[in-house]
Amino acid sequence: MKKKEGFPGQLSYIIPDKIREISKQNPLTEDLYLTDIGYYPKASHHFRNREAGTQQYILIYNVDGYGKIKVGSIEHTIPPDHYFIIQPNLPHIYYAEKNTPWSIYWIHFSGQKAKYLAKELNNPIPVERSKTSRINDRLSLFNEIFQNLDRGYSTESLEYVNLCLNRLLATFSHISQFRLINEQHSNDPVELSINYMLENIELRLKLVEIASQVNLSPSYFSRLFVSRTGFAPIEYFIQLKIQRSCQLLNNRELTILDVAKQIGIEDQFYFSRLFKKVMNMPPQVYRNSRVILDRNKM
């Protein structure tokens, strides 16, 4: 079985041709604009074959699992935490591996500036997870674009989305500069540990694991962390998970269980208890309150 789309929890936005023309004619966005964008989690049986390529650049960012990309006659394996940019008009095939399907964020983009932001072409480029990598910040930019596209294609929304696209692509093309803000705090064990939590938000970390990342004993690290933040490390990690789940709950296509799994919690009822403890309301009530708030803004 081969599928172009239709994966549980997926997001995809295909900008209509008439709307694309608006971006191409707008002086703020004509030099760089997106035509399609999405997220396919655990994309089992994902397969695309374009014999003539596309007119746009395609960026595929794999955050989990494995896939293959074949451009011309050369095939590449795409491991987790790698991205790949396919240049326009090249025949290509890409697909998820059978037993460990990838989870990918993807963008089709164009404009005069596109070729300058697509520096690394037709090769997998690593985006290593480290204490300074800011992967969670990059994913937040994807989600910010998704949330704005959810609200339609007004001129202001299109301008904002495409201005965000500049920054998002820069997190790949200028990765050292993107990480610089965290590198400035690279000697601070509390800041480093929070970065580590954010980069591994989907895991079930233990105190000893977090402390080992900053080369401190668990007891000393815990006292230092509480003195700086007012919270125990694991309690703080849970708050970060719930903060991330609040962003995910804005996506109506994700079930409560889907959201829980993306922050490393397999039990929906346990997730609901944690969420209520932090947010003073169950996740479904929070989601419904956001729907009402969005309607009142329209």
The 8 nearest C-alpha neighbors of each residue, nearest first, counted from 0:
[[1, 44, 2, 45, 46, 43, 3, 97],
 [2, 0, 44, 46, 45, 3, 47, 43],
 [3, 1, 45, 4, 46, 44, 0, 5],
 [2, 4, 46, 45, 47, 1, 5, 44],
 [5, 3, 2, 6, 45, 39, 9, 42],
 [4, 6, 7, 9, 3, 2, 39, 42],
 [5, 7, 9, 4, 42, 8, 39, 40],
 [8, 6, 9, 5, 40, 253, 39, 41],
 [7, 9, 253, 252, 6, 40, 10, 257],
 [8, 10, 39, 6, 7, 38, 40, 11],
 [11, 9, 38, 37, 39, 8, 12, 252],
 [12, 10, 37, 36, 38, 13, 9, 35],
 [11, 13, 36, 35, 37, 14, 10, 148],
 [14, 12, 35, 15, 34, 11, 36, 37],
 [13, 15, 34, 35, 12, 19, 18, 16],
 [16, 14, 18, 17, 13, 19, 34, 20],
 [17, 15, 19, 18, 20, 14, 34, 21],
 [18, 16, 20, 19, 15, 21, 14, 22],
 [19, 17, 21, 15, 20, 16, 14, 22],
 [20, 18, 16, 22, 21, 17, 15, 23],
 [21, 19, 23, 17, 18, 22, 24, 16],
 [20, 22, 18, 24, 19, 23, 25, 17],
 [21, 23, 25, 19, 20, 24, 28, 29],
 [22, 24, 29, 20, 21, 25, 19, 28],
 [25, 23, 21, 22, 29, 20, 26, 28],
 [24, 26, 22, 27, 28, 29, 23, 21],
 [27, 25, 29, 28, 24, 30, 23, 22],
 [28, 26, 25, 29, 158, 30, 162, 22],
 [29, 27, 25, 30, 31, 22, 26, 32],
 [28, 30, 23, 26, 25, 31, 22, 24],
 [29, 31, 110, 111, 112, 28, 32, 113],
 [32, 30, 110, 28, 112, 29, 109, 113],
 [33, 31, 161, 109, 108, 28, 110, 22],
 [32, 34, 108, 35, 107, 109, 161, 106],
 [33, 35, 14, 107, 108, 13, 19, 32],
 [36, 34, 13, 107, 12, 106, 33, 14],
 [37, 35, 106, 12, 105, 11, 107, 13],
 [38, 36, 11, 10, 105, 104, 12, 106],
 [37, 39, 104, 10, 9, 103, 105, 11],
 [38, 40, 9, 103, 102, 42, 6, 104],
 [41, 39, 102, 42, 9, 38, 103, 8],
 [42, 40, 102, 100, 101, 43, 39, 64],
 [43, 41, 40, 45, 39, 100, 101, 6],
 [42, 44, 100, 45, 41, 95, 97, 101],
 [45, 43, 1, 2, 95, 0, 46, 42],
 [44, 46, 2, 94, 95, 42, 43, 3],
 [47, 45, 94, 1, 2, 3, 93, 44],
 [46, 48, 93, 92, 3, 94, 49, 45],
 [49, 47, 92, 91, 50, 93, 46, 90],
 [50, 48, 52, 51, 91, 90, 92, 47],
 [49, 51, 90, 52, 48, 91, 89, 92],
 [50, 52, 90, 49, 88, 89, 53, 91],
 [51, 53, 90, 88, 89, 49, 50, 91],
 [54, 52, 88, 87, 55, 51, 89, 49],
 [53, 55, 87, 88, 52, 56, 109, 86],
 [56, 54, 87, 109, 53, 108, 107, 57],
 [55, 57, 86, 87, 108, 107, 85, 109],
 [58, 56, 107, 85, 84, 106, 55, 59],
 [57, 59, 84, 106, 105, 83, 60, 107],
 [60, 58, 105, 83, 82, 104, 61, 103],
 [61, 59, 82, 104, 103, 81, 105, 62],
 [60, 62, 103, 79, 81, 80, 102, 63],
 [61, 63, 80, 79, 102, 103, 60, 64],
 [64, 62, 79, 102, 101, 61, 65, 80],
 [65, 63, 101, 99, 100, 79, 102, 78],
 [66, 64, 101, 78, 100, 96, 77, 99],
 [65, 67, 95, 96, 77, 94, 101, 76],
 [68, 66, 76, 94, 93, 75, 77, 95],
 [69, 67, 93, 75, 74, 92, 70, 76],
 [68, 70, 74, 92, 73, 91, 93, 75],
 [71, 69, 91, 73, 72, 90, 74, 68],
 [70, 72, 73, 90, 91, 69, 89, 74],
 [71, 73, 70, 74, 69, 91, 90, 92],
 [74, 72, 69, 70, 71, 75, 68, 121],
 [73, 75, 69, 68, 70, 72, 67, 76],
 [76, 74, 68, 67, 69, 77, 73, 123],
 [75, 77, 67, 66, 78, 68, 74, 65],
 [76, 78, 66, 67, 65, 75, 123, 81],
 [79, 77, 65, 81, 76, 80, 64, 66],
 [78, 80, 63, 62, 61, 81, 64, 65],
 [81, 79, 62, 126, 61, 125, 127, 78],
 [82, 80, 125, 124, 126, 61, 79, 60],
 [81, 83, 60, 124, 59, 123, 61, 125],
 [82, 84, 123, 59, 58, 122, 124, 121],
 [83, 85, 58, 120, 57, 121, 86, 59],
 [86, 84, 57, 121, 56, 120, 58, 83],
 [85, 87, 56, 84, 120, 89, 57, 88],
 [88, 86, 54, 55, 56, 53, 89, 52],
 [87, 89, 52, 53, 54, 51, 90, 86],
 [88, 90, 52, 87, 51, 91, 86, 70],
 [91, 89, 52, 50, 51, 49, 71, 70],
 [90, 92, 70, 69, 49, 52, 48, 71],
 [93, 91, 48, 69, 47, 68, 49, 70],
 [94, 92, 68, 47, 67, 46, 69, 48],
 [93, 95, 46, 45, 67, 66, 47, 96],
 [96, 94, 66, 100, 45, 101, 44, 65],
 [95, 97, 100, 66, 65, 99, 98, 94],
 [96, 98, 99, 100, 95, 44, 43, 66],
 [97, 99, 96, 100, 43, 65, 95, 64],
 [98, 100, 64, 96, 65, 97, 101, 95],
 [101, 99, 95, 96, 64, 43, 65, 41],
 [100, 102, 64, 65, 63, 41, 95, 66],
 [103, 101, 40, 41, 63, 39, 62, 61],
 [104, 102, 61, 39, 60, 38, 62, 101],
 [103, 105, 38, 60, 37, 59, 39, 61],
 [104, 106, 59, 37, 58, 36, 60, 103],
 [107, 105, 36, 58, 57, 35, 108, 37],
 [106, 108, 57, 35, 34, 56, 55, 33],
 [109, 107, 33, 56, 55, 34, 32, 106],
 [108, 110, 55, 113, 32, 31, 56, 33],
 [111, 109, 31, 30, 113, 112, 32, 29],
 [110, 112, 30, 113, 31, 114, 109, 29],
 [111, 113, 30, 110, 115, 31, 114, 116],
 [114, 112, 110, 116, 115, 109, 111, 31],
 [113, 115, 117, 116, 112, 118, 111, 110],
 [116, 114, 113, 117, 112, 118, 111, 172],
 [115, 117, 113, 114, 118, 172, 168, 112],
 [118, 116, 114, 115, 119, 113, 120, 84],
 [117, 119, 116, 115, 120, 172, 114, 84],
 [120, 118, 117, 84, 122, 121, 124, 83],
 [119, 121, 84, 122, 85, 118, 86, 117],
 [120, 122, 85, 84, 83, 70, 119, 123],
 [121, 123, 120, 83, 124, 119, 84, 75],
 [124, 122, 83, 82, 81, 77, 125, 121],
 [123, 125, 82, 81, 83, 122, 126, 119],
 [126, 124, 81, 127, 80, 82, 123, 79],
 [127, 125, 80, 81, 128, 124, 82, 132],
 [128, 126, 125, 129, 80, 132, 81, 134],
 [127, 129, 132, 126, 198, 130, 134, 80],
 [130, 128, 132, 131, 127, 195, 198, 133],
 [129, 131, 195, 194, 191, 132, 128, 185],
 [130, 132, 181, 129, 178, 182, 133, 194],
 [131, 133, 129, 134, 178, 128, 130, 127],
 [134, 132, 136, 135, 131, 178, 137, 198],
 [135, 133, 137, 136, 132, 198, 138, 128],
 [134, 136, 138, 137, 133, 198, 197, 139],
 [137, 135, 139, 133, 134, 138, 140, 197],
 [138, 136, 134, 140, 139, 135, 133, 141],
 [139, 137, 141, 135, 140, 136, 142, 134],
 [138, 140, 142, 136, 137, 141, 143, 135],
 [141, 139, 143, 137, 138, 142, 167, 144],
 [142, 140, 138, 144, 139, 143, 145, 137],
 [143, 141, 145, 139, 144, 140, 146, 138],
 [142, 144, 140, 146, 145, 141, 139, 147],
 [143, 145, 147, 141, 142, 160, 146, 148],
 [146, 144, 142, 148, 143, 147, 149, 141],
 [145, 147, 149, 143, 144, 148, 142, 150],
 [146, 148, 144, 149, 150, 145, 156, 143],
 [147, 149, 145, 150, 151, 146, 144, 152],
 [150, 148, 146, 147, 151, 145, 144, 152],
 [149, 151, 148, 147, 146, 152, 156, 153],
 [152, 150, 148, 149, 153, 147, 156, 157],
 [151, 153, 157, 156, 154, 148, 150, 18],
 [152, 154, 156, 155, 151, 157, 150, 158],
 [155, 153, 157, 156, 158, 152, 21, 22],
 [154, 156, 158, 153, 157, 159, 152, 160],
 [157, 155, 159, 153, 158, 154, 160, 152],
 [158, 156, 160, 154, 159, 155, 152, 161],
 [159, 157, 155, 161, 156, 160, 162, 154],
 [158, 160, 162, 156, 157, 161, 163, 155],
 [161, 159, 163, 157, 144, 162, 158, 156],
 [162, 160, 164, 163, 32, 158, 159, 157],
 [161, 163, 159, 164, 165, 160, 158, 166],
 [164, 162, 160, 161, 166, 165, 159, 167],
 [163, 165, 161, 167, 162, 166, 168, 160],
 [166, 164, 162, 163, 168, 167, 169, 161],
 [165, 167, 169, 163, 164, 168, 170, 162],
 [166, 168, 164, 170, 169, 165, 163, 140],
 [167, 169, 170, 171, 165, 166, 164, 172],
 [168, 170, 172, 166, 171, 173, 167, 165],
 [171, 169, 174, 167, 168, 177, 173, 172],
 [170, 172, 169, 174, 168, 173, 167, 126],
 [171, 173, 169, 174, 116, 170, 168, 118],
 [174, 172, 169, 176, 171, 170, 175, 177],
 [173, 175, 177, 170, 171, 176, 172, 178],
 [176, 174, 178, 177, 173, 179, 170, 172],
 [175, 177, 179, 178, 174, 173, 180, 170],
 [178, 176, 174, 175, 179, 170, 173, 180],
 [179, 177, 175, 176, 180, 181, 132, 131],
 [178, 180, 182, 176, 181, 177, 175, 183],
 [181, 179, 183, 182, 178, 177, 184, 176],
 [182, 180, 131, 183, 184, 179, 178, 185],
 [181, 183, 185, 179, 184, 180, 131, 178],
 [182, 184, 181, 180, 185, 179, 186, 187],
 [185, 183, 182, 181, 187, 186, 190, 191],
 [184, 186, 182, 183, 187, 191, 181, 131],
 [187, 185, 184, 188, 191, 183, 182, 190],
 [186, 188, 190, 184, 189, 185, 191, 192],
 [189, 187, 191, 213, 190, 192, 186, 185],
 [190, 188, 192, 191, 187, 224, 193, 227],
 [191, 189, 193, 187, 192, 188, 194, 184],
 [192, 190, 188, 194, 189, 193, 130, 187],
 [191, 193, 195, 189, 194, 190, 188, 196],
 [192, 194, 196, 190, 195, 191, 197, 189],
 [195, 193, 191, 197, 192, 196, 130, 198],
 [194, 196, 192, 198, 193, 197, 130, 191],
 [197, 195, 193, 199, 194, 198, 200, 192],
 [198, 196, 200, 194, 199, 195, 135, 193],
 [197, 199, 195, 196, 200, 135, 134, 194],
 [200, 198, 196, 197, 201, 202, 195, 204],
 [199, 201, 197, 202, 196, 262, 198, 240],
 [202, 200, 262, 263, 199, 261, 203, 260],
 [203, 201, 263, 199, 200, 204, 262, 264],
 [204, 202, 263, 205, 201, 200, 264, 199],
 [205, 203, 202, 208, 206, 209, 233, 196],
 [206, 204, 208, 207, 209, 203, 233, 210],
 [205, 207, 209, 208, 210, 217, 233, 204],
 [206, 208, 210, 217, 205, 209, 211, 216],
 [209, 207, 211, 205, 206, 210, 204, 212],
 [208, 210, 206, 212, 211, 207, 192, 205],
 [209, 211, 207, 217, 215, 212, 208, 213],
 [210, 212, 214, 208, 213, 209, 215, 207],
 [213, 211, 209, 210, 214, 208, 192, 195],
 [212, 214, 211, 188, 210, 215, 192, 191],
 [215, 213, 211, 212, 210, 216, 188, 220],
 [216, 214, 210, 213, 220, 211, 217, 219],
 [215, 217, 219, 218, 220, 210, 214, 211],
 [218, 216, 220, 210, 207, 219, 221, 206],
 [217, 219, 221, 220, 216, 222, 215, 210],
 [220, 218, 222, 221, 216, 217, 223, 215],
 [219, 221, 223, 217, 218, 222, 215, 216],
 [220, 222, 224, 218, 219, 223, 217, 225],
 [223, 221, 219, 225, 224, 220, 226, 218],
 [222, 224, 220, 226, 221, 225, 219, 227],
 [223, 225, 221, 227, 226, 222, 228, 220],
 [226, 224, 229, 230, 228, 231, 222, 227],
 [225, 227, 223, 224, 229, 228, 222, 230],
 [226, 228, 224, 225, 229, 223, 189, 230],
 [229, 227, 225, 230, 226, 224, 231, 235],
 [228, 230, 225, 226, 227, 231, 224, 235],
 [231, 229, 225, 228, 235, 234, 232, 224],
 [230, 232, 234, 225, 233, 235, 221, 224],
 [233, 231, 235, 234, 236, 230, 221, 224],
 [232, 234, 236, 235, 231, 237, 206, 205],
 [235, 233, 237, 231, 236, 232, 230, 238],
 [234, 236, 238, 232, 233, 237, 230, 231],
 [237, 235, 233, 239, 238, 234, 232, 196],
 [238, 236, 240, 234, 239, 235, 233, 241],
 [237, 239, 235, 241, 240, 236, 242, 234],
 [240, 238, 242, 236, 237, 241, 243, 235],
 [241, 239, 237, 243, 238, 242, 262, 200],
 [240, 242, 244, 238, 243, 239, 274, 245],
 [243, 241, 239, 245, 240, 244, 238, 246],
 [242, 244, 240, 246, 241, 245, 239, 247],
 [243, 245, 241, 247, 246, 242, 248, 258],
 [246, 244, 248, 242, 243, 247, 241, 249],
 [247, 245, 243, 244, 248, 249, 242, 250],
 [248, 246, 244, 249, 245, 250, 258, 243],
 [247, 249, 245, 250, 246, 286, 244, 251],
 [248, 250, 247, 246, 251, 286, 245, 289],
 [249, 251, 248, 252, 247, 253, 246, 146],
 [250, 252, 253, 249, 248, 254, 286, 247],
 [251, 253, 250, 8, 254, 9, 10, 7],
 [254, 252, 8, 251, 257, 250, 258, 255],
 [253, 255, 257, 256, 258, 252, 251, 8],
 [254, 256, 258, 257, 259, 253, 267, 282],
 [255, 257, 259, 254, 267, 258, 260, 265],
 [258, 256, 254, 260, 255, 259, 253, 261],
 [257, 259, 255, 261, 256, 260, 244, 247],
 [260, 258, 256, 264, 257, 261, 262, 270],
 [261, 259, 263, 264, 257, 265, 262, 258],
 [260, 262, 258, 259, 263, 201, 257, 264],
 [263, 261, 201, 260, 259, 200, 240, 264],
 [262, 264, 201, 260, 202, 261, 203, 265],
 [265, 263, 260, 259, 266, 262, 270, 267],
 [264, 266, 260, 267, 259, 263, 256, 270],
 [267, 265, 269, 268, 264, 270, 259, 256],
 [268, 266, 270, 256, 269, 271, 259, 265],
 [267, 269, 271, 270, 266, 272, 273, 256],
 [270, 268, 272, 266, 271, 267, 273, 264],
 [269, 271, 267, 273, 268, 272, 274, 259],
 [270, 272, 268, 274, 269, 273, 281, 275],
 [273, 271, 269, 275, 270, 274, 276, 268],
 [274, 272, 276, 270, 271, 275, 269, 277],
 [273, 275, 271, 277, 276, 272, 278, 270],
 [274, 276, 280, 279, 281, 278, 272, 277],
 [277, 275, 273, 274, 279, 278, 272, 280],
 [276, 278, 274, 275, 279, 273, 238, 241],
 [277, 279, 275, 280, 274, 276, 281, 241],
 [280, 278, 275, 276, 277, 281, 274, 285],
 [279, 281, 275, 278, 284, 285, 282, 274],
 [282, 280, 275, 284, 283, 271, 274, 285],
 [283, 281, 285, 284, 286, 271, 274, 280],
 [284, 282, 286, 285, 281, 287, 255, 280],
 [283, 285, 287, 281, 286, 282, 288, 280],
 [284, 286, 282, 288, 283, 287, 289, 281],
 [285, 287, 283, 289, 284, 288, 248, 282],
 [288, 286, 290, 284, 289, 285, 283, 291],
 [287, 289, 285, 291, 290, 286, 284, 292],
 [290, 288, 292, 286, 287, 291, 293, 285],
 [289, 291, 287, 293, 288, 292, 294, 286],
 [292, 290, 294, 288, 289, 293, 295, 287],
 [291, 293, 289, 295, 290, 294, 288, 296],
 [294, 292, 296, 290, 295, 291, 289, 297],
 [295, 293, 291, 297, 296, 292, 290, 289],
 [294, 296, 292, 293, 297, 291, 290, 289],
 [297, 295, 293, 294, 292, 291, 290, 150],
 [296, 294, 295, 293, 150, 292, 291, 151]]
